[in-house]
Amino acid sequence: MYRVMIADDEGIVIDSMKFIIEKEFGQLCQVEFAKSGRKVIELAESFRPDIAVIDIHMPGINGIDAIKEMKRFCTNTVFIVMSAYDKFDYAKEAIKLGVLEYITKPMERIKVITVLKKAMEQIDSDREKRSNELLIKEKLETVEPIIENGLIYDILLQEHFEEDIDSYRTILGINENYGCMLAIVCGDSQEGNHMTNAVGSSVKISGKYQEIREGVRTFFDCKIGNVMANKIAVLLPLEKESLDYNERTEIIDRAREMARFLKKKTEISFRVGIGGVKPLRELAESYKEALNALIATTGSVAHVDDLTISCGYEDDYPKDLEKPMFDAVTKGDQNGTLVYAEKYADWMCQRAGDGDLMSMRLKVLEFSLYAEHIAYQNGGQTYRYSGRNNYLPEIMELDSPAEIKKWFIDKMSGACRNVISKREERSNSIMKTAMDYIKDNFHKDISLDDVSRVVNISPYYFSKIFKEENGLNFIEYLTNVRIEKAKKLLEESDLSIKEICISCGYTDPNYFSRSFKKNVGVTPTEYKDRF
């Protein structure tokens, strides 16, 4: 059905147009008409035409001005202008307004039908487009919460890789590089700094999650995680690495309004903790701060920056170097460790230029011990209680910032190397054990599970590192071992094909023959005939 409005001050024109439309399109069109510009606008407000055929010259408000007014509320209407005058200025104005056609009177029947069909095609196309957009939006409404929760989950558990966070940012349209976390905690009521009936409340908010999600989005442009016990983690993306007083106050005020709104909507009590601004990959720390802020106060909303629970730093302290440096050690990233350690050591050297070597010695010792602690945790070193009893005497004998810097760089680099070497050592040990087992048992019916059990790691992880080390998966490697043994037996022994088949771990001679030909290019018999 198409709603068609005809606007002309001549009754004969209206009657002619109605006749043409009804004869050609029948019940497909609902036709209404108006004879003045004012009536056109009033009719359009109630009728909401799909197609408007409007004469330029009408009493009062002319057709062009009527179209301008209608476009404010009839955004999807297709306009067709008609006039007894073929004036360029009118045509140009109509084109600027996005009019579909400019036709002159007297109008030919074929021309009218052609233009109306063109308008209907455009309307059908627009309707289909809107329908598809709604379908996509509906699907996104279902999928988006899952993706948002995946991002929150990765952030809180710190299981993400760099490319994971980048993928989430692309899919969810996050352009900001910073953010802070909100911890929304619910309960039957608040007693001191905690909420009562956490278990029962977690069941309640799970049943009202969609309402809560919509409520949170009313106050914040954010990404929302699923219910975890009686808590919901919320990521608030931010463009800047810090908030000024007014911005922080605004977030707190909105959080207070949100808590009241959610309680009224769900009949559940809420508290909101707000963490500090961090880079997106460090937001797990912001969430911890949000929870700690709630523990440190009895207010319904608490911001970590309002409380004395976080560590402050002197103005020029390079705190942005600490985490990347220790992350590099953890990953076994030798270049990254050296880059960040060099920068940090240079800052310490500048501070030690005034003669304060003791502070530099203490900081270097602190960081070196922590880097080695990371190496212990990652299997990079064997801990010995007395293994570092020479560190303090050594560093106390160093008399210049340059000497202390060198000692620091050596220790940081050494911790990183230990992480790398221990991983390689473990990987080599696993591979040697696996290869020896395959070599001794290839003639048996062995599987990936059998070998992974021998090296005592999961089949999934063993399969992964086996492919990385050998360039072949387990089956490909085992097949190569068996085929090489078969070739040697065919060359040097008088065993039959069947005997060789069995001695190489194959139970089916036909399968052995096919596998041999696939890998060697000839059958076992053809290969044996060469010798």
N, C-alpha and C positions, 0 to 999 in steps of 0.2 A: 504494500500500500504506500502511495506517495501523496503527501499533502501539498496541493498546488494552490498558490494564492495569485490571483490576477488583480492588478491595480491599474485602473484606467478611468478617466472621467467620462468616457463615451460608452453608453450602454450597449451600442451595437458591437463595439470591439469586444466587450466582456461576453456578450451572447455568442459571438462568432468563435471566440477562444473556447468557451465552455462546450460548444457543439463539436468542435474539432477534437477536443480532449476526450469527451464522452464517447464519440463515435470510434475513435482510434484505440483508446485504452480502457474503455468501459469502467468496470468496478475497481480497476487498478489504481484509480486516482480519486481523491476526495478534493473537491474544488470549492474555494471560498473567494470572495471578491471584495474590493473596496474602491471608492471613487474619489478619495482625496488623500493627500499625504498624511494628514493626521489620523484618518481612519485606517490607513495602511499600517501605521506604527501600532495603533491600538489593537488591530486584528492580529498582527504578528505576535504580540505579547501573549495572546491566549491560544492562537492557532498553531504557532511554531511551525511554519511551512518548511517543507523539504525543498520546494522550488518556488521562487517568487518571480513572476513576470511583471515588470513594473514600467509604466510609461514615464518618461522624463517630465513631461509637462502636465501637471495636475494642479488643481486649485490649492492655494495655501502652500504647504511644504512640497517642494518639487521632488521628483523621483530620486535624484542623486542624493539629496539631503536625507530622504527617507531611508535609503539604503545605508547611509553612514550611521544613522540612529539604530537601525535594525541589527547591524553587525555587532553592536554592543552586547546583545543578548541572543541573537540567532547565529551562533558561530558556525553552524554546519549547513546553513541554508545556501543553496545554489541560486545565484541571481542572474536573470536574463533581462536586459534592458530593451525597450522598444520605443520608437519615436517616429513621428512623421517628418522629422528633420534629420538629414544626414550631415550633422555638424561635427567637425573634427574635435572641437574642444570637449563636447559631451562624450564622444567616443574615448578620448584620452582619459578623461576623468573616470569613466566607467572601467577602463582597463586598470587604472591605479587602485580601484576598489576591489579588483579581483573578480569582476563580472565575467560570467562564462561566455555570453554572446551579446552583441549589439546588433539588433535587427531593426529595419525600417518598415514603416507602414506605407501602403497596405501590405499586410503580411500574407505570403503564399502559404497554402495549407501544407505543402510538402516541407517548406522551410520550417514551419512551426513544429511539425512532427519530428523532423530531423534534430532540431535543437532540443526538444523535450527528451528524446531518446538519449541524446548525448548527456543531458543533465542527469537522467536516471542511471546511466552507466557510472557517472561519477559518484552519485549517491550510493549505489551498490558497492562500488570499490571502497568508499569511505566507511560504509557499514562493516564490510568484511575486515578492513584494517582495524577498526575499533574493536571488533569482536576478537580478532587475533591478539590485540594488545591486552584485552581483558583476560583472555585465556592465559597469556604469558604471565600477567600480573598475578593471576590466581595460582599458577604453578609456583611462582617465586615466593608467594606468601607461605606456601607449604615447604619449599626447599630452603629459603633464606634462614629460618631459625636453626636448621640443622647445620648450615655452613657457619653461622655466627657462633654456635656452640662449639663447633670444631676449632675455631680460632681461639675462643676463650679457654677451651680445654688445653690446647697446645701451649698457650701463654702461661697458664697456672702450673701445669706440670713440667714446663720447660722442656718439652720433648720435640720442639720444632727445629727444622733446618731453615737456613736463610730463605731458600726457595719456597718453603711452605708458607711463611709469613707473607712473602711477596705475592703468592698465588691467592691467598685469602684477601689481601688488600685489593687486588685487581677485581676479583669476583664481587666483593662487597662494596667496591667503589670508595675505599678509604685512601684519600690523598694526603692526609696529615701524617707527619713523622713522629708525633708525640701523642701522649694520652695519659689519662689517669683512670684508676679503677674505683668503682663503687661496690661496696659489699652491702647488699640488702639482706637484713636478717629479720626473721619473723618469729612470732610466738603468741601465746594467748595474752600475755601481759609482760610488762617490764618490771624486773625486780633488781634494783641496783644497776649493775652493768651487764646483766644478761637477761635473755628472754625465757619465759617459762614454757614448758611443754614443747620442747624443740621437735621431738619425734612426731607428736600429733600434728603440730603445725606444718611439718614438712609434707604430710599427707594432704592437708588442707590446701596448701599453695600449689601442690602438683595438680589438684583438680581445678584450680582457678588460674593456672599459669598463663593462659591466653589473655585473660582479663588484666593480669598483672603486667604482662608484656606490653599490651596496648597502653596501659596507664603510665608506665615508665617512659614510653616513647612520646607521650603527650608532653612531658617535661624536658626530655633530653634527646638529642640526635645521637644515638648510641647503638652499640652492639650488645646483645643480651645473651647470657649463657642459660643453660637449663638449671633446674632446681638441684642443688647439692645439699642434702640434709635439709636444714631450714634456712639455707642461704641461696642467693642468686648473685652471680658476679656480672657486673656491667662494665663495659669498656666505653669510655668517653673520649673519642679522638680529639686531639687538639693541635693547633698549628704551631704554637710556641712552646719552648722548653720550660717555661715558667708562667705562673699566673700572678698578676698584680693583685693588690688588696681588693679592688672593686670586683674583679673577675672571680676571685675566690669567694667573696661574699655572695655574689649572685648565684654561684653553684650551690652554696650552702642553703640559701633561701629557697631555691627551686627544689632541693632535696627535702626540705622541711614540708613544703607544700605537697610534694609527691607522697611523702609518708602519710600525711593526713588524708590525701585523696585515696590512696590504696586501702587505708583502714576503713574508710567510709564505703568503698566499693566492695570489699571482701569480708569485712568484719574480722580482720586479723590485724594485730599490732605489728608495726614495722619500725626498725632502726636502720639508719644508713651511715656507713663509714666511708670516708673519702680519702684515698691515698694521694701521694704526691705525683707530680708530672714526671714521666719517664719516657725514654725512647720506647717504641712499640715492643721491641724485643726484650725489654727489661720490666715489663708491666707486672710480672709475678711479684716483684718487690713492692709495687704500688698496692697490690691487693693485700699483701701482708700488712702494710701500713694502715690500710683501711680497717682491717680487722683489729689491729692493735689500738687504733684510735677509739674504737667502740669499747674495748676492754679498759682503756685508760680514763673513760668518762662515763657519766650516767645520762648524758643528753640523748635525745632521739636522733640527732645528727651530729657527727663528729668529723672534723677535718684534721688530718695529721699535722698540717702546718700550724694549727692553732695550739698544738700540744707539745710538751717537751719530751717526746718519745723517740724522736729521730735524731741522728747525728748531724751536727752542724759543722761546717768547714770554714776556715779562714778564706778570705776573698780570693786569693790567687792560687789556692791549692788545686792541683790538677786532678780532681776526683774523676774526671771523664776518662782518665788513662788507666785507672786501677782495674776496673772490670774487664775491659778488652785485653789487658795484659794477662790476667789470670785465665781468661777464656782461651787465649792462644796457647798457654801452657797446657790446659786441659785437653785441647784438641791435638796437641803435638804439632802445632804450627810454629816451626822454628823462625821463619821470617817475621811473622807477626809478633812473636815474643821479643825478638831483638828490636824491632821498630818501637814498640811501646816502652820497653825497658830503657832504650836509649833516650827517648823523650823524657821519661820520668827522671832518669839519672841526671839529665841536663838541667832539669828544674831544681833538683837537689843541689847540684854543683853551684848554681846561681845563689841559692840560699846559704850555702856553706862558704861563699866568698867573703862573708863578714867574720869568718873565724869559727863559726858554730859547726865544727866537725862532729861533735857528739850526737847531735840530732840526726845528721846524715847517717852516722854509723848505726844508730838504733833503728832507723827506718829501713835501711838496707838489710839489717839482720832480720827484722820483722818480716819483710817481704820475701826474703830468700827462704826463710823457714816455712812460710806459708806456701810458696811454690813447691817446695819439696814435699810438704803435706799433701798437696794436690797429686804429686807424682806417686806418693804412697797409695792414695785412694784409687788411682787409676792403674795400679799394678806396675808402676814404673820403677819402683825401688823396693828393696827389702829393708824394713825398718830395723835399725840397730840402736839400742838405747844410748850407747857411747859413741855413736858414729859421727857426732857433730861437736864433740867436746873441745875441738880446736878452733871453732868458728870465732868465739869471743876473743881469745888471744890474738888471732890473726887480724881481725878487724881493728883491734885497738892499736896494733903496730902500724897501721896505715896512716900516714901523716898529711895526705893531700886529697882533695876531692877527686882528682883524676884516678888515684890509686883505689879509692873506695868505689868509684864508678866501675872500674875494671873488675873488681872483686864481685860487685853486684851483677854485672852483665854475665860473668862466667857462671855464677850460681843459677841465675834465671835460665840461661841457655842450657846449662847442665840438667836442670830439672826437666826441661822440655825434651832434651835428648833422651833422658831416661824413660819418659813416657813413650816416645817413639820406639826406642830399642826394645823395651819390654813387650810392646805390642807385636813388633816384628818377630821377636824371639818366641812369643807364644804362638804366633801364626806359623812360623817355621816348624816349631815342635809339633803342632797339630798336623801340618802337611806331611812331615816325615813319618809320624805314626800312621797316618792314613795310607801313605804310599807303601809303607812296609806291609801293612795289613793286606792291601790289594795285591801286592806282589806275592805274598804267601798264600792267598786264598782265592785268586782269580779263577781257579779251576772249580770253585764251589759256586753254589747259587747264592751269591752275596748281593746285598742291596744297599742303597744309600743309608737306610735306617741302621743296618748292621755296622757300617763304618762310623757313622756319627755316634753310635753308642760306644764304640771302642775309644773314640777321642773325647767322649763325654761332653758333647755340646749338641744342641738341638739340630735335627735334620735341616730345618730351614736355614739356620745360620751357617751350618757346615756347607750346605749347597752353595750359599752365596760366596763364602771365602774360597771354596774349592775352585769355583769358576773364575774368581778374581786372580788366583794364584797360577792357574794352569791354562786359562784361556779356553778350557773345555768344561762341559758339565760332567757330572760323575759317570753317566752312562756312556758318553762319548769316550772318556778316558779309559774306562774299563774295557770297552770294545776294542780300543787301540791296543791295550795290553794283551788281550786275548788273541787278536789277529796277528800281532807280532810273534807271539809264541807259536801260533799255528803255522806261520810262514817258516819259522825255524825248524819245526818238526817235519814239515813237508820237504824241506831242503835236506835235512840231515838224518832222518829216521826212516825205517821201513814200516812204520805204523800205518794202518789203513785209515781212510778218511773218517770212518766212524769212530775209530779209536782216538784219532786226533781231536775230533769234535768233542768227545766226552772229556778228554784230558784238558781241554781249553775252557771248560765250563758250560758247554752247550749240550742240551739234552735232545734237541731236534736236529738231525743232520740237514734237513732241508733248510731250516732257518739259518744254520751255520753256513751253508753254501751261499745263500742269498746275502748274508751279512759280509762274507768274505769277498764276494764279487763286487758288492757295493763299495767296499773300502779299498780293494786291490785292483779291481778292473777285470779280473778273470775268476773262474771258478777254482776251487781247491784242486780239482783234478787237472785242469789246464796248467795251474801253477806248478804242480808236482812233476808234470811231464817235461818241464823245462830242465829238470835236474836228473 
